[in-house]
Amino acid sequence: MTDTNGTAPADQHLVIRGLRVAPIAHPEREILQGIDLEVGKGEVHAIMGPNGSGKTTLAYALMGHPAYVVNGGQVFWKGREILSLSADKRARLGLFLAFQYPTAIPGLSVASFIRSALNAKLQGIDKSPDVDPTDPMKGGISMRDFRTKMREKMALLRMDEGFASRYVNEGFSGGEKKRLEMLQMAVLEPEMAILDETDSGLDIDALRIVAEGVNAMLNPNLGVLLITHYQRLLNYIQPDVVHVLAQGRIVKTGGKDLALQLEEEGYGPILREAGLDVGVPDEALAVPQGPDEAAEAAATAAR
């Protein structure tokens, strides 16, 4: 692969070409119908789109979720075509997915879960026999260093240290689940993070804390693909590029002003501009408000 923009080498980019994806139960019903996208390290790309447009499907397909089948296209990361790799190998290669709906794992503590994930990543994609992640003398991390790192990252996300001894997502609030996703990201230090509607289910205070955590992790070695349903998240995490995904393909790309246009006008004008059959009134294609925004709007209307 060649350089994509004349400055950064291609292996510093997540490159998606003609990606077509369907649910494995119905491989003929393609949800993604030819996605072309490029995200470089040090960049934040936001993907917005109406319900059912394929945003979460894109996230899952990039990480190798078994419920989806790739019918065509290629995905390159670090110069490697990754669609043939298992999900764990993609993670070892520096990809990270924060789930919209994280799963609870009763009986497994947060600290043990994250340390196991970190040890697996340290062993590398090819599981080098020269690396024993449980042995600090052979490339592993000592328990002392791990605890220090966990404390630093939990402080960054304003999390109580007692959080580490709780079972993964068991009895967690929506905000706690999303903070745990961010804690994993902070400790694992991926090079390309896919955040699937991290703002979903958060009140405004939790959203700010999560966004501050993401912003604190941004650096030239981290690329972010931020999938969001609400424009409000982009008030806290500044995107370099905004993409609109609709009916299985990217129909428009722009800057932060595109997100503001969507909030004001909804998706209708952009979908019609792209030649798509909308089939529903513009009210149904409005960018949804977050719970706090909706409450504020209702209070304003009542006055």
One Martini backbone bead per residue (centre of mass of N, CA, C, O) as a GRO file, in nm:
protein
  303
    1MET     BB    1   0.099   0.034   0.016
    2THR     BB    2   0.033   0.366   0.005
    3ASP     BB    3   0.018   0.672   0.058
    4THR     BB    4  -0.274   0.866   0.139
    5ASN     BB    5  -0.147   1.195   0.190
    6GLY     BB    6   0.184   1.227   0.172
    7THR     BB    7   0.271   1.172   0.495
    8ALA     BB    8   0.134   0.914   0.589
    9PRO     BB    9   0.149   0.603   0.629
   10ALA     BB   10  -0.067   0.345   0.556
   11ASP     BB   11  -0.016   0.186   0.840
   12GLN     BB   12  -0.171   0.446   0.994
   13HIS     BB   13  -0.434   0.315   0.864
   14LEU     BB   14  -0.774   0.270   0.831
   15VAL     BB   15  -0.880   0.067   0.552
   16ILE     BB   16  -1.180   0.095   0.356
   17ARG     BB   17  -1.306  -0.130   0.087
   18GLY     BB   18  -1.608  -0.220  -0.023
   19LEU     BB   19  -1.793  -0.290   0.223
   20ARG     BB   20  -1.982  -0.598   0.268
   21VAL     BB   21  -2.267  -0.663   0.490
   22ALA     BB   22  -2.421  -0.942   0.668
   23PRO     BB   23  -2.619  -1.142   0.811
   24ILE     BB   24  -2.574  -1.476   0.863
   25ALA     BB   25  -2.888  -1.550   0.837
   26HIS     BB   26  -2.884  -1.313   0.581
   27PRO     BB   27  -2.662  -1.281   0.328
   28GLU     BB   28  -2.857  -1.122   0.113
   29ARG     BB   29  -2.886  -0.885   0.342
   30GLU     BB   30  -2.741  -0.597   0.306
   31ILE     BB   31  -2.627  -0.342   0.514
   32LEU     BB   32  -2.357  -0.315   0.374
   33GLN     BB   33  -2.290  -0.144   0.035
   34GLY     BB   34  -2.003   0.008   0.032
   35ILE     BB   35  -1.742   0.090   0.220
   36ASP     BB   36  -1.556   0.402   0.236
   37LEU     BB   37  -1.262   0.434   0.451
   38GLU     BB   38  -1.041   0.666   0.644
   39VAL     BB   39  -0.826   0.622   0.939
   40GLY     BB   40  -0.606   0.798   1.130
   41LYS     BB   41  -0.376   0.865   1.325
   42GLY     BB   42  -0.493   1.137   1.521
   43GLU     BB   43  -0.795   1.082   1.447
   44VAL     BB   44  -1.146   1.200   1.432
   45HIS     BB   45  -1.426   1.000   1.347
   46ALA     BB   46  -1.761   1.056   1.263
   47ILE     BB   47  -2.070   0.860   1.284
   48MET     BB   48  -2.377   0.921   1.126
   49GLY     BB   49  -2.731   0.811   1.155
   50PRO     BB   50  -2.990   0.649   1.110
   51ASN     BB   51  -3.180   0.414   1.184
   52GLY     BB   52  -3.052   0.129   1.018
   53SER     BB   53  -2.774   0.213   0.857
   54GLY     BB   54  -2.500   0.046   0.999
   55LYS     BB   55  -2.315   0.127   1.239
   56THR     BB   56  -2.284  -0.133   1.415
   57THR     BB   57  -2.206  -0.321   1.187
   58LEU     BB   58  -1.936  -0.188   1.134
   59ALA     BB   59  -1.808  -0.238   1.407
   60TYR     BB   60  -1.838  -0.551   1.408
   61ALA     BB   61  -1.691  -0.612   1.140
   62LEU     BB   62  -1.410  -0.495   1.224
   63MET     BB   63  -1.401  -0.721   1.479
   64GLY     BB   64  -1.545  -1.006   1.400
   65HIS     BB   65  -1.836  -1.076   1.422
   66PRO     BB   66  -2.022  -1.379   1.399
   67ALA     BB   67  -2.310  -1.241   1.295
   68TYR     BB   68  -2.126  -1.171   1.042
   69VAL     BB   69  -2.088  -1.122   0.683
   70VAL     BB   70  -1.851  -1.095   0.427
   71ASN     BB   71  -1.909  -1.020   0.077
   72GLY     BB   72  -1.704  -0.766   0.060
   73GLY     BB   73  -1.390  -0.645   0.056
   74GLN     BB   74  -1.159  -0.435   0.252
   75VAL     BB   75  -0.923  -0.442   0.542
   76PHE     BB   76  -0.675  -0.219   0.663
   77TRP     BB   77  -0.403  -0.279   0.909
   78LYS     BB   78  -0.083  -0.229   0.922
   79GLY     BB   79  -0.078  -0.359   0.618
   80ARG     BB   80  -0.323  -0.554   0.686
   81GLU     BB   81  -0.546  -0.797   0.620
   82ILE     BB   82  -0.821  -0.855   0.863
   83LEU     BB   83  -1.072  -1.042   0.779
   84SER     BB   84  -0.912  -1.323   0.854
   85LEU     BB   85  -0.919  -1.240   1.142
   86SER     BB   86  -0.962  -1.267   1.452
   87ALA     BB   87  -1.068  -1.081   1.710
   88ASP     BB   88  -0.814  -1.115   1.891
   89LYS     BB   89  -0.607  -1.031   1.669
   90ARG     BB   90  -0.714  -0.746   1.629
   91ALA     BB   91  -0.659  -0.660   1.919
   92ARG     BB   92  -0.348  -0.724   1.917
   93LEU     BB   93  -0.321  -0.501   1.672
   94GLY     BB   94  -0.493  -0.236   1.812
   95LEU     BB   95  -0.789  -0.292   1.839
   96PHE     BB   96  -1.103  -0.126   1.953
   97LEU     BB   97  -1.417  -0.200   2.132
   98ALA     BB   98  -1.695  -0.012   2.225
   99PHE     BB   99  -1.987  -0.084   2.362
  100GLN     BB  100  -2.322  -0.019   2.379
  101TYR     BB  101  -2.380  -0.324   2.520
  102PRO     BB  102  -2.255  -0.439   2.780
  103THR     BB  103  -2.147  -0.728   2.938
  104ALA     BB  104  -2.202  -0.941   3.190
  105ILE     BB  105  -1.957  -1.096   3.444
  106PRO     BB  106  -1.999  -1.304   3.668
  107GLY     BB  107  -1.709  -1.349   3.890
  108LEU     BB  108  -1.550  -1.113   3.737
  109SER     BB  109  -1.318  -0.898   3.776
  110VAL     BB  110  -1.201  -0.611   3.658
  111ALA     BB  111  -0.898  -0.658   3.707
  112SER     BB  112  -0.877  -0.943   3.580
  113PHE     BB  113  -0.986  -0.874   3.303
  114ILE     BB  114  -0.776  -0.652   3.222
  115ARG     BB  115  -0.518  -0.817   3.273
  116SER     BB  116  -0.577  -1.037   3.064
  117ALA     BB  117  -0.591  -0.848   2.820
  118LEU     BB  118  -0.307  -0.729   2.850
  119ASN     BB  119  -0.148  -0.994   2.831
  120ALA     BB  120  -0.249  -1.072   2.549
  121LYS     BB  121  -0.132  -0.824   2.404
  122LEU     BB  122   0.171  -0.862   2.486
  123GLN     BB  123   0.203  -1.131   2.308
  124GLY     BB  124   0.068  -1.091   2.050
  125ILE     BB  125  -0.045  -1.210   1.746
  126ASP     BB  126   0.183  -1.464   1.748
  127LYS     BB  127   0.264  -1.564   2.022
  128SER     BB  128   0.534  -1.536   2.154
  129PRO     BB  129   0.758  -1.754   2.321
  130ASP     BB  130   0.933  -1.506   2.453
  131VAL     BB  131   0.648  -1.436   2.581
  132ASP     BB  132   0.547  -1.382   2.930
  133PRO     BB  133   0.286  -1.212   3.074
  134THR     BB  134   0.343  -1.336   3.380
  135ASP     BB  135   0.650  -1.227   3.323
  136PRO     BB  136   0.844  -0.950   3.374
  137MET     BB  137   1.112  -1.086   3.236
  138LYS     BB  138   0.904  -1.159   2.962
  139GLY     BB  139   0.705  -0.891   2.905
  140GLY     BB  140   0.549  -0.838   3.145
  141ILE     BB  141   0.334  -0.741   3.417
  142SER     BB  142   0.330  -0.636   3.713
  143MET     BB  143   0.124  -0.602   3.974
  144ARG     BB  144   0.224  -0.326   4.060
  145ASP     BB  145   0.208  -0.185   3.779
  146PHE     BB  146  -0.088  -0.244   3.731
  147ARG     BB  147  -0.206  -0.093   3.972
  148THR     BB  148  -0.091   0.181   3.897
  149LYS     BB  149  -0.231   0.204   3.626
  150MET     BB  150  -0.521   0.178   3.724
  151ARG     BB  151  -0.522   0.426   3.910
  152GLU     BB  152  -0.461   0.635   3.692
  153LYS     BB  153  -0.710   0.571   3.506
  154MET     BB  154  -0.932   0.609   3.724
  155ALA     BB  155  -0.870   0.905   3.778
  156LEU     BB  156  -0.925   1.006   3.491
  157LEU     BB  157  -1.241   0.880   3.522
  158ARG     BB  158  -1.354   0.910   3.813
  159MET     BB  159  -1.285   0.638   3.977
  160ASP     BB  160  -1.328   0.419   4.205
  161GLU     BB  161  -1.119   0.174   4.330
  162GLY     BB  162  -1.352  -0.033   4.400
  163PHE     BB  163  -1.425  -0.111   4.106
  164ALA     BB  164  -1.205  -0.343   4.059
  165SER     BB  165  -1.374  -0.564   4.251
  166ARG     BB  166  -1.589  -0.582   4.065
  167TYR     BB  167  -1.809  -0.710   3.857
  168VAL     BB  168  -1.861  -0.724   3.532
  169ASN     BB  169  -2.142  -0.519   3.499
  170GLU     BB  170  -2.265  -0.593   3.772
  171GLY     BB  171  -2.499  -0.356   3.853
  172PHE     BB  172  -2.459  -0.145   3.648
  173SER     BB  173  -2.473   0.140   3.521
  174GLY     BB  174  -2.460   0.302   3.232
  175GLY     BB  175  -2.214   0.479   3.312
  176GLU     BB  176  -2.034   0.249   3.424
  177LYS     BB  177  -2.010   0.086   3.165
  178LYS     BB  178  -1.871   0.313   2.998
  179ARG     BB  179  -1.629   0.351   3.187
  180LEU     BB  180  -1.519   0.067   3.153
  181GLU     BB  181  -1.457   0.094   2.856
  182MET     BB  182  -1.254   0.329   2.902
  183LEU     BB  183  -1.063   0.175   3.088
  184GLN     BB  184  -0.974  -0.033   2.887
  185MET     BB  185  -0.860   0.169   2.686
  186ALA     BB  186  -0.650   0.300   2.877
  187VAL     BB  187  -0.486   0.035   2.941
  188LEU     BB  188  -0.446  -0.086   2.639
  189GLU     BB  189  -0.369   0.120   2.425
  190PRO     BB  190  -0.474   0.174   2.150
  191GLU     BB  191  -0.464   0.271   1.789
  192MET     BB  192  -0.779   0.179   1.737
  193ALA     BB  193  -1.096   0.325   1.808
  194ILE     BB  194  -1.427   0.188   1.856
  195LEU     BB  195  -1.720   0.384   1.923
  196ASP     BB  196  -2.036   0.254   2.020
  197GLU     BB  197  -2.239   0.458   2.143
  198THR     BB  198  -2.125   0.587   2.423
  199ASP     BB  199  -2.382   0.790   2.480
  200SER     BB  200  -2.571   0.575   2.546
  201GLY     BB  201  -2.761   0.631   2.841
  202LEU     BB  202  -2.658   0.918   2.917
  203ASP     BB  203  -2.606   1.161   3.108
  204ILE     BB  204  -2.453   1.462   3.114
  205ASP     BB  205  -2.238   1.392   3.329
  206ALA     BB  206  -2.138   1.121   3.214
  207LEU     BB  207  -2.064   1.230   2.938
  208ARG     BB  208  -1.842   1.423   3.027
  209ILE     BB  209  -1.655   1.214   3.160
  210VAL     BB  210  -1.613   1.036   2.913
  211ALA     BB  211  -1.512   1.260   2.724
  212GLU     BB  212  -1.269   1.339   2.895
  213GLY     BB  213  -1.134   1.063   2.873
  214VAL     BB  214  -1.099   1.061   2.570
  215ASN     BB  215  -0.940   1.327   2.544
  216ALA     BB  216  -0.699   1.228   2.728
  217MET     BB  217  -0.622   0.991   2.506
  218LEU     BB  218  -0.546   1.168   2.293
  219ASN     BB  219  -0.320   1.096   2.016
  220PRO     BB  220  -0.099   1.036   1.751
  221ASN     BB  221  -0.152   0.700   1.813
  222LEU     BB  222  -0.473   0.768   1.791
  223GLY     BB  223  -0.759   0.636   1.656
  224VAL     BB  224  -1.110   0.747   1.587
  225LEU     BB  225  -1.432   0.578   1.578
  226LEU     BB  226  -1.732   0.766   1.608
  227ILE     BB  227  -2.037   0.641   1.712
  228THR     BB  228  -2.344   0.833   1.668
  229HIS     BB  229  -2.680   0.963   1.749
  230TYR     BB  230  -2.566   1.228   1.873
  231GLN     BB  231  -2.451   1.555   1.866
  232ARG     BB  232  -2.362   1.615   2.165
  233LEU     BB  233  -2.084   1.465   2.173
  234LEU     BB  234  -1.949   1.684   1.972
  235ASN     BB  235  -1.923   1.902   2.207
  236TYR     BB  236  -1.675   1.723   2.350
  237ILE     BB  237  -1.582   1.574   2.079
  238GLN     BB  238  -1.363   1.665   1.836
  239PRO     BB  239  -1.395   1.638   1.506
  240ASP     BB  240  -1.242   1.611   1.193
  241VAL     BB  241  -1.470   1.407   1.088
  242VAL     BB  242  -1.789   1.370   0.910
  243HIS     BB  243  -2.023   1.103   0.870
  244VAL     BB  244  -2.285   0.975   0.656
  245LEU     BB  245  -2.500   0.702   0.726
  246ALA     BB  246  -2.695   0.538   0.459
  247GLN     BB  247  -2.814   0.261   0.337
  248GLY     BB  248  -2.502   0.131   0.358
  249ARG     BB  249  -2.371   0.427   0.310
  250ILE     BB  250  -2.170   0.693   0.233
  251VAL     BB  251  -2.312   1.025   0.157
  252LYS     BB  252  -2.136   1.214   0.362
  253THR     BB  253  -1.867   1.462   0.403
  254GLY     BB  254  -1.720   1.647   0.686
  255GLY     BB  255  -1.736   1.860   0.932
  256LYS     BB  256  -1.867   1.986   1.217
  257ASP     BB  257  -2.090   2.139   1.052
  258LEU     BB  258  -2.249   1.884   0.973
  259ALA     BB  259  -2.364   1.820   1.254
  260LEU     BB  260  -2.516   2.088   1.284
  261GLN     BB  261  -2.694   2.049   1.035
  262LEU     BB  262  -2.835   1.793   1.136
  263GLU     BB  263  -2.963   1.917   1.389
  264GLU     BB  264  -3.133   2.127   1.223
  265GLU     BB  265  -3.239   1.933   0.954
  266GLY     BB  266  -3.150   1.660   0.936
  267TYR     BB  267  -3.140   1.392   0.695
  268GLY     BB  268  -3.318   1.454   0.450
  269PRO     BB  269  -3.151   1.650   0.261
  270ILE     BB  270  -2.906   1.454   0.228
  271LEU     BB  271  -3.057   1.211   0.108
  272ARG     BB  272  -3.171   1.359  -0.139
  273GLU     BB  273  -2.895   1.454  -0.249
  274ALA     BB  274  -2.810   1.134  -0.282
  275GLY     BB  275  -3.079   0.987  -0.406
  276LEU     BB  276  -3.265   0.898  -0.179
  277ASP     BB  277  -3.533   0.718  -0.054
  278VAL     BB  278  -3.704   0.817   0.211
  279GLY     BB  279  -4.040   0.775   0.279
  280VAL     BB  280  -4.033   1.001   0.504
  281PRO     BB  281  -4.064   1.234   0.714
  282ASP     BB  282  -3.855   1.464   0.854
  283GLU     BB  283  -3.929   1.400   1.152
  284ALA     BB  284  -3.806   1.099   1.126
  285LEU     BB  285  -3.501   1.248   1.053
  286ALA     BB  286  -3.419   1.342   1.311
  287VAL     BB  287  -3.203   1.427   1.544
  288PRO     BB  288  -3.173   1.304   1.835
  289GLN     BB  289  -3.231   1.361   2.160
  290GLY     BB  290  -3.133   1.384   2.453
  291PRO     BB  291  -3.265   1.366   2.762
  292ASP     BB  292  -3.179   1.656   2.849
  293GLU     BB  293  -3.270   1.804   2.593
  294ALA     BB  294  -3.567   1.720   2.601
  295ALA     BB  295  -3.632   1.843   2.878
  296GLU     BB  296  -3.552   2.131   2.806
  297ALA     BB  297  -3.752   2.166   2.572
  298ALA     BB  298  -4.010   2.114   2.740
  299ALA     BB  299  -3.967   2.347   2.943
  300THR     BB  300  -3.962   2.574   2.734
  301ALA     BB  301  -4.251   2.517   2.615
  302ALA     BB  302  -4.402   2.560   2.898
  303ARG     BB  303  -4.323   2.879   2.934
   0.00000   0.00000   0.00000
